[in-house]
Amino acid sequence: MAKLGTVQKILAGTLSVIFPLSMFAADTPGAMVYSHGTATVNGNSISRSSALFLDDVVQTRADSVANISATGSSVIVLNDSLVQFEGSRVKLEHGGVTVSTSKLMSARAGLITVLPATAGLTEFEVRDVDGTVQITARKGDLTISDANGATLLAQGQQTTRDEGTSQDDSQAQPSSKKKRKKPAAGTSPGASGGILNSPIAVGAGGALIVGGAIWLLTKSDDPVSPVNP
């Protein structure tokens, strides 16, 4: 039977690891955004740079661009564009983005998702103008997914799709684009992120661990029953 002192050491070590990680998960931004000209995050103008969190919306004007820098990925938000940051993906509402990634960051425009075909360094551009999505594979191959499935776009090639429907079912869903609503640039970040990643969930988990630790420590006052040979 393990001695109580050993149990205390194990709990102390566990807590010392969990709480710093909890604080890190709650306080660390998902990325940084740097503006070149006037740009906004959730409708608020930024001077030079700003922390970027899950579901934040970045908007540029006709005379400005912005650069989203995340671990292993860089996204240039082209002029006159509206983009929502979704962690491992950017959602393009209108305008264009240039993505350079070694972490399989993808881009979505309407029902079209553009994803690197391999885990190596990939560079691609996606533009969405008046419902027409133009995709260019600059470095590395791309996988393009739509309502009809997935197709491969080889490096150096370019293709055009309709953002609301696939190429083959534009007549089957003629009103799909009308039903989609673009989020206002001034809206606050949404709550669509994973609940286990939220600061509240992290804090609740830490509280449960502390409660268990206190219970075990208070049991130390009870004598340990002798074990019969």
C-alpha positions in Angstrom: 0.0 0.0 0.0 1.4 3.4 -1.0 2.2 5.8 1.8 0.2 9.0 2.0 3.3 11.1 1.6 3.8 9.5 -1.8 0.3 10.3 -2.8 0.8 13.9 -1.7 3.9 14.2 -3.9 2.1 12.8 -6.9 -0.8 15.2 -6.5 1.5 18.2 -6.0 3.4 17.3 -9.1 0.2 16.9 -11.1 -1.2 20.2 -10.0 2.0 22.1 -10.7 1.8 20.9 -14.3 -2.0 21.4 -14.9 -2.4 24.9 -13.6 0.3 26.5 -15.7 -1.1 24.8 -18.7 -4.6 25.9 -17.9 -3.5 29.5 -17.6 -1.6 29.2 -20.9 -4.6 27.8 -22.7 -6.9 30.6 -21.3 -4.6 33.5 -22.0 -2.7 32.7 -25.2 -4.1 34.3 -28.4 -4.6 32.1 -31.4 -2.5 34.3 -33.7 -1.4 37.9 -34.4 -2.6 40.2 -37.1 -0.4 43.0 -38.6 -2.0 45.7 -40.6 -0.5 47.7 -43.5 -2.9 50.5 -43.9 -6.3 50.8 -42.1 -7.6 47.4 -41.0 -10.2 46.3 -38.4 -10.6 43.4 -36.1 -14.3 42.8 -35.1 -15.0 46.3 -36.4 -12.4 48.0 -34.3 -9.5 49.7 -36.1 -6.0 48.5 -35.2 -2.9 50.7 -35.5 -0.2 48.2 -36.3 -0.9 44.9 -34.7 -3.4 43.0 -32.6 -3.9 39.6 -30.9 -6.3 37.4 -32.9 -8.6 34.9 -31.2 -10.8 32.2 -32.5 -13.7 33.5 -34.7 -12.3 37.1 -34.8 -13.1 38.9 -38.1 -10.4 40.8 -40.0 -11.4 43.4 -42.6 -9.2 45.4 -44.9 -10.1 48.4 -47.1 -9.3 49.0 -50.8 -6.0 50.6 -49.8 -4.9 48.2 -47.1 -3.8 44.6 -46.5 -3.2 42.6 -43.3 -1.1 39.6 -42.4 -2.3 36.9 -40.0 0.6 35.1 -38.4 0.0 31.8 -36.6 2.2 28.8 -35.7 3.5 27.3 -39.0 1.1 29.5 -41.1 0.9 33.0 -42.6 -2.2 34.4 -44.2 -2.1 37.6 -46.2 -5.6 39.2 -46.2 -5.7 41.1 -49.5 -7.2 44.5 -50.0 -11.0 45.0 -49.7 -11.4 41.6 -48.0 -13.4 40.1 -45.0 -11.9 37.0 -43.3 -12.8 35.1 -40.2 -10.1 33.4 -38.3 -11.1 29.8 -37.3 -7.8 28.5 -35.9 -6.6 25.9 -38.4 -8.8 27.5 -41.1 -9.7 30.9 -42.5 -13.2 31.6 -43.7 -13.3 34.0 -46.7 -16.5 36.1 -46.9 -15.3 38.2 -49.8 -12.0 39.5 -51.3 -8.9 37.3 -51.2 -6.3 35.6 -49.2 -2.8 34.1 -49.8 -2.0 31.2 -47.5 1.5 29.9 -46.8 1.4 26.9 -44.4 3.3 23.9 -43.2 0.5 23.0 -40.7 -2.3 22.2 -43.2 -4.2 25.4 -42.7 -7.1 25.5 -45.0 -9.4 28.2 -46.5 -13.1 28.1 -47.0 -15.3 30.2 -49.3 -19.0 29.4 -49.3 -19.2 25.6 -49.7 -15.7 25.4 -51.2 -12.9 24.2 -48.9 -9.2 24.4 -50.0 -6.8 22.2 -48.2 -3.1 21.4 -48.8 -2.8 17.8 -50.2 0.3 17.1 -48.1 1.9 18.2 -44.9 4.8 20.0 -46.6 5.0 23.7 -47.2 2.1 24.8 -49.3 1.2 28.2 -50.8 -2.1 29.0 -52.4 -4.4 31.9 -53.2 -8.2 32.0 -52.9 -10.3 34.9 -54.2 -14.0 35.2 -53.8 -15.6 38.0 -55.9 -19.3 38.2 -56.5 -19.8 34.5 -55.6 -17.0 33.2 -58.0 -14.1 31.5 -56.2 -10.8 31.5 -58.0 -8.1 29.1 -56.6 -4.4 29.1 -57.5 -1.9 26.4 -56.3 1.4 28.2 -56.2 3.4 25.7 -54.3 2.3 22.1 -53.6 -0.9 20.4 -54.6 -4.3 21.2 -53.2 -7.4 19.2 -52.3 -10.6 21.1 -53.2 -13.8 19.9 -51.5 -17.3 20.8 -52.5 -20.8 19.3 -52.6 -19.6 16.7 -55.2 -16.6 15.5 -53.2 -12.9 16.2 -53.4 -10.7 16.9 -56.4 -6.9 17.5 -56.7 -5.4 20.7 -58.0 -1.8 20.3 -59.0 0.9 22.8 -58.3 0.9 25.7 -60.8 -2.7 25.1 -61.8 -5.7 27.3 -61.3 -9.5 26.6 -61.2 -12.7 28.5 -60.7 -15.8 27.4 -58.7 -19.1 28.9 -57.6 -19.0 29.6 -53.9 -22.6 28.5 -53.1 -22.8 25.4 -55.3 -20.5 22.9 -56.9 -19.8 23.1 -60.7 -22.3 20.3 -61.4 -25.3 21.2 -59.2 -25.7 25.0 -59.7 -29.3 24.4 -61.0 -30.1 22.0 -58.1 -29.5 24.7 -55.5 -30.1 28.1 -57.2 -30.9 29.9 -54.0 -28.1 28.6 -51.8 -26.1 31.9 -51.9 -29.2 33.9 -50.9 -29.6 31.9 -47.8 -26.1 32.4 -46.5 -25.6 35.5 -44.5 -22.3 37.2 -44.0 -21.4 38.1 -40.4 -21.1 41.8 -39.7 -17.5 43.0 -39.3 -18.3 44.7 -36.0 -19.7 41.6 -34.3 -17.9 40.2 -31.3 -16.2 36.8 -31.4 -18.6 33.9 -31.6 -18.8 31.0 -29.1 -18.5 28.3 -31.7 -15.0 27.2 -30.4 -14.7 23.9 -28.6 -16.2 24.1 -25.1 -13.2 22.2 -23.7 -10.9 24.9 -24.9 -12.8 27.7 -23.1 -11.3 29.4 -20.0 -14.4 28.4 -18.0 -14.0 24.7 -18.8 -10.3 24.8 -18.0 -11.0 26.5 -14.7 -13.8 23.9 -13.8 -11.4 21.1 -14.6 -8.8 22.6 -12.3 -11.3 23.0 -9.5 -12.3 19.4 -9.7 -8.7 18.3 -9.4 -8.1 20.6 -6.4 -11.2 19.3 -4.7 -9.9 15.7 -5.1 -6.5 16.7 -3.8 -8.1 18.4 -0.7 -10.2 15.3 0.0 -7.2 13.0 -0.1 -5.2 15.3 2.1 -7.9 15.5 4.7 -8.0 11.7 4.8 -4.5 11.8 6.1 -5.8 12.3 9.6 -7.5 8.9 9.6 -5.3 6.1 10.9 -4.4 3.5 8.3 -6.0 0.1 9.1 -3.4 -2.6 9.8 -3.1 -5.3 7.2 -3.6 -8.8 8.5 -0.8 -11.1 7.6 
